[in-house]
Amino acid sequence: MIIDKKPLAIVEALEYIKDLDDKPVLKEYFNNFVKIKNKEAEEIRKKITSLNSPKIRDEHIVKIIDLLPKDSESVNKIFLELSLSEEETKSLIEIVKGN
C-alpha cells in the first residue's frame, strides 16, 4: 500500500529500511553513496526550499542532496530541462558548501 509518494535522497531512504545489517548488498550500496548525515540533508532541503524558486522541484533537491554539487557545471547537470540564473546556481552551491 502506497501511503505517500515523494522523492527521497539516498540518505533519507535509510530511515525506511530496517535491519540493514541483514542486507549486505544494500548496506554496501548505502555506504558507497551516502555522503552526509540525515540531519545535514534536512538542513540542505530546508535552505533550498526557503529560496522559494518555482524552478527547483523536489526531484532537483533530492539530486542536489545526493550529488552535493561543488560548481556551476555540476548544478547545471541536475537542471538539464531548464536553466538557472547565475545567482540561483551560486545560491545552491553556497547551500551545499555551508553543510
C-alpha positions in Angstrom: 0.0 0.0 0.0 1.4 3.4 -1.0 0.8 6.0 1.7 2.8 8.8 0.2 4.8 9.4 -2.9 7.7 11.8 -2.8 11.3 11.8 -4.0 13.8 10.9 -1.3 17.6 11.4 -1.2 19.5 8.2 -0.6 20.3 9.3 2.9 16.6 9.9 3.6 15.7 6.5 2.3 17.8 4.9 5.0 15.0 5.8 7.5 12.7 3.4 5.8 15.0 0.4 5.7 15.0 -1.9 8.6 17.8 -4.3 9.5 20.4 -3.1 7.1 22.9 -5.5 8.6 20.9 -8.4 7.3 21.1 -7.0 3.7 24.9 -6.8 2.9 24.4 -5.7 -0.7 22.1 -2.9 0.3 24.4 -1.9 3.1 27.3 -1.7 0.8 25.3 0.5 -1.6 24.4 2.9 1.1 27.9 3.0 2.4 29.2 3.9 -1.0 26.7 6.6 -1.9 25.6 8.3 1.3 27.9 11.3 1.7 26.2 13.2 4.6 24.0 12.5 7.6 20.3 12.8 7.5 20.3 15.9 9.7 22.6 17.7 7.1 20.3 16.5 4.3 17.3 18.0 6.1 19.1 21.3 6.6 20.0 21.5 2.9 16.4 20.7 1.9 15.1 23.5 4.2 17.6 26.0 2.9 16.8 25.2 -0.8 13.1 25.2 -0.1 13.4 28.6 1.5 14.7 30.0 -1.8 11.1 29.8 -3.0 12.2 29.2 -6.6 9.4 27.7 -8.8 12.2 26.2 -10.9 13.6 24.0 -8.1 11.3 21.0 -7.6 11.6 18.1 -5.1 13.3 15.9 -7.7 16.1 18.6 -8.0 16.5 18.9 -4.3 17.0 15.2 -3.9 19.7 15.1 -6.6 21.4 18.1 -5.0 21.5 16.2 -1.7 22.7 13.0 -3.3 25.4 14.6 -5.5 26.4 17.6 -3.4 27.5 19.7 -6.5 30.5 21.9 -5.9 30.5 24.0 -9.0 28.0 25.6 -11.5 28.7 22.9 -14.1 27.6 20.2 -11.7 24.5 22.1 -10.7 23.6 22.6 -14.4 23.8 18.9 -15.0 21.0 18.4 -12.5 18.8 21.0 -14.2 19.0 19.8 -17.7 15.5 20.7 -18.8 15.7 24.3 -17.6 18.4 26.9 -17.0 19.0 28.6 -13.7 20.3 32.1 -13.4 23.9 32.6 -12.2 22.5 33.9 -8.9 20.3 30.8 -8.4 23.2 28.5 -9.2 25.5 30.4 -6.9 22.9 30.1 -4.1 22.7 26.4 -4.4 26.5 25.9 -4.4 26.7 28.1 -1.2 24.0 26.0 0.5 25.9 22.8 -0.3 29.2 24.2 0.8 27.7 25.5 4.0 27.0 22.0 5.2 
